[in-house]
C-alpha cells in the first residue's frame, strides 16, 4: 500500500464525500437567484466555487461553510 498523499491534494475530499453542486442547486439553498451566484463569483464573493469542465460547481462543504460564516458575521437580535 502506498503512503498517504501529501500537500493540497490530500485535503480535497473524495467527490462521493463532498458532492459538487450546480448553481441551480445552490441558489435555492441560499435563497438567491442563479444570477446572484454568478455575480458573486465575478466579484470574489459568496461561497467558494470551482470550474469543472465548462461549468461552475460548488462543493457542498463550501456552501455549508459559507452559511455558517454568514450566520456568525451577520446575526442580529437578542438570541445572538
Secondary structure as the mmCIF struct_conf table of DSSP 4:
data_model
#
loop_
_struct_conf.conf_type_id
_struct_conf.id
_struct_conf.beg_label_comp_id
_struct_conf.beg_label_asym_id
_struct_conf.beg_label_seq_id
_struct_conf.end_label_comp_id
_struct_conf.end_label_asym_id
_struct_conf.end_label_seq_id
HELX_LH_PP_P HELX_LH_PP_P1 UNK A 2 UNK A 5
BEND BEND1 UNK A 7 UNK A 7
HELX_RH_AL_P HELX_RH_AL_P1 UNK A 8 UNK A 11
BEND BEND2 UNK A 12 UNK A 12
HELX_LH_PP_P HELX_LH_PP_P2 UNK A 13 UNK A 14
TURN_TY1_P TURN_TY1_P1 UNK A 15 UNK A 17
BEND BEND3 UNK A 18 UNK A 18
STRN STRN1 UNK A 20 UNK A 22
HELX_RH_AL_P HELX_RH_AL_P2 UNK A 23 UNK A 30
TURN_TY1_P TURN_TY1_P2 UNK A 31 UNK A 31
HELX_RH_AL_P HELX_RH_AL_P3 UNK A 34 UNK A 43
TURN_TY1_P TURN_TY1_P3 UNK A 44 UNK A 44
BEND BEND4 UNK A 46 UNK A 47
STRN STRN2 UNK A 50 UNK A 52
TURN_TY1_P TURN_TY1_P4 UNK A 53 UNK A 54
STRN STRN3 UNK A 55 UNK A 59
HELX_RH_AL_P HELX_RH_AL_P4 UNK A 60 UNK A 74
BEND BEND5 UNK A 77 UNK A 77
TURN_TY1_P TURN_TY1_P5 UNK A 78 UNK A 79
#
